[in-house]
Amino acid sequence: MKRGLQKRMFLRSLVVQASWNFEKLQNLGFFLLVFPALEEKHGESAKLRESLEGHLDFFNTHPYFAGLVAGAVVREEGGDLDRGRFVEDLKRSLMSTMASIGDGFFWAALKPLAILAAIVPALFGAWWSPLVLLAVYNVPHLGLRWWGIGAGLKEGCKVIESVQRLPLARLAPFLSLLAAALAGLAAGAASVHPEWAPLPGRKLPSLLCAVVVFVGGVFLSARKAPSRRVLAGAAGALLLGATFLEAGP
């Protein structure tokens, strides 16, 4: 595998959803992804056109793993009919698997964590808080894009074994717990400022806010609730606690 090919596919993977459409979803982005690899493989020939036309069918997966699927498909693509069917089955299998893995890790776990990791320093007035958001989210995301393309091109259908060794599924619950902890820290930091409190002009004890939000988040995470429910439950617990404090003596 040439490193230049991996680089070109990586750059193209960043715009895989630029031509998203309602009929075949990401098919045009996938076409763009596989074009340089197939061109290098088949050259300017009728086989290149035939192969490219076969990749204009329906395609949809997690965008960060589209390059992995493209690399594996290009690696395994052959000339006979049976091989073509195998490649199509591989493509469908991988795009379904990677959609599930990517959605669970990036959308449900890493994105809330990145947001909360940036909110905490922002509450203390740190100018670099947006950089935290970009780093926490984009370092894993871009790293997995690059790795996936290289692994797919090198391993073909065996790439699923490498995917199984990734710790994404094991990390997701931990990231949800960490997000709950950061939510508690953010709530505690915000409570010392009356203008940020849930009730106007009302300060809340920082420790109480942190404990309520953190315990609620841990409880929901332990029950394997999605991260959005963890955050919604944490916010609800904070507001409920504020209401009781306001109604008290």
URDAQUI-V861020 format. One record per residue. N is the residue number from 1. PSI is psi in radians with two decimals (NA if undefined). Layout:
BEGIN
N,PSI
N,PSI
END
This chain:
BEGIN
1,2.28
2,2.38
3,-0.54
4,-0.65
5,-0.75
6,-0.70
7,-0.78
8,-0.72
9,-0.62
10,-0.83
11,-0.68
12,-0.52
13,-0.39
14,-0.32
15,0.50
16,-0.41
17,0.18
18,-0.50
19,0.63
20,2.41
21,2.78
22,-0.35
23,-0.89
24,0.22
25,-1.86
26,0.32
27,-0.65
28,-0.63
29,-0.67
30,-0.71
31,-0.80
32,-0.64
33,-0.81
34,-0.26
35,-0.91
36,-0.61
37,-0.74
38,-0.60
39,-0.70
40,-0.54
41,-0.74
42,-0.29
43,-2.91
44,1.53
45,2.96
46,-0.52
47,-0.62
48,-0.85
49,-0.76
50,-0.76
51,-0.77
52,-0.69
53,-0.55
54,-0.29
55,0.29
56,0.06
57,3.12
58,2.38
59,2.36
60,2.16
61,-3.09
62,2.24
63,-0.48
64,-0.31
65,0.12
66,-0.64
67,-0.63
68,-0.81
69,-0.78
70,-0.77
71,-0.76
72,-0.71
73,-0.79
74,-0.71
75,-0.69
76,-0.19
77,2.28
78,-2.89
79,-0.44
80,2.92
81,-0.77
82,-0.68
83,-0.65
84,-0.70
85,-0.68
86,-0.76
87,-0.71
88,-0.73
89,-0.71
90,-0.75
91,-0.81
92,-0.69
93,-0.82
94,-0.71
95,-0.56
96,-0.78
97,-0.81
98,-0.48
99,-0.77
100,-0.81
101,-0.81
102,-0.75
103,-0.76
104,-0.65
105,-0.93
106,-0.90
107,-0.77
108,-0.40
109,-0.95
110,-0.69
111,-0.86
112,-0.66
113,-0.77
114,-0.71
115,-0.82
116,-0.59
117,-0.51
118,-0.53
119,-0.71
120,-0.95
121,-0.47
122,-0.63
123,-0.44
124,0.15
125,0.34
126,2.18
127,-0.38
128,0.13
129,-0.66
130,-0.52
131,-0.55
132,-0.80
133,-0.85
134,-0.71
135,-0.84
136,-0.64
137,-0.76
138,-0.45
139,-0.89
140,-0.70
141,-0.87
142,-0.62
143,-0.74
144,-0.56
145,-0.89
146,-0.83
147,-0.75
148,-0.74
149,-0.82
150,-0.74
151,-0.72
152,-0.79
153,-0.57
154,-0.69
155,-0.33
156,-2.30
157,-0.35
158,-0.04
159,-0.43
160,-0.51
161,-0.67
162,-0.65
163,-0.70
164,-0.44
165,-0.20
166,2.48
167,0.36
168,-0.81
169,-0.61
170,-0.52
171,-0.53
172,-0.86
173,-0.65
174,-0.72
175,-0.61
176,-0.70
177,-0.72
178,-0.66
179,-0.68
180,-0.70
181,-0.75
182,-0.58
183,-0.71
184,-0.71
185,-0.73
186,-0.71
187,-0.71
188,-0.71
189,-0.71
190,-0.49
191,-0.34
192,-0.12
193,1.98
194,-0.60
195,-0.27
196,-0.16
197,2.73
198,-0.56
199,2.24
200,2.29
201,0.14
202,2.04
203,2.46
204,2.56
205,2.22
206,-0.77
207,-0.72
208,-0.80
209,-0.82
210,-0.75
211,-0.80
212,-0.85
213,-0.74
214,-0.81
215,-0.74
216,-0.73
217,-0.73
218,-0.72
219,-0.82
220,-0.63
221,-0.68
222,-0.49
223,0.22
224,0.63
225,2.57
226,2.67
227,-0.61
228,-0.58
229,-0.60
230,-0.82
231,-0.69
232,-0.71
233,-0.67
234,-0.78
235,-0.72
236,-0.72
237,-0.69
238,-0.79
239,-0.69
240,-0.76
241,-0.67
242,-0.68
243,-0.75
244,-0.66
245,-0.70
246,-0.61
247,-0.23
248,3.07
249,NA
END
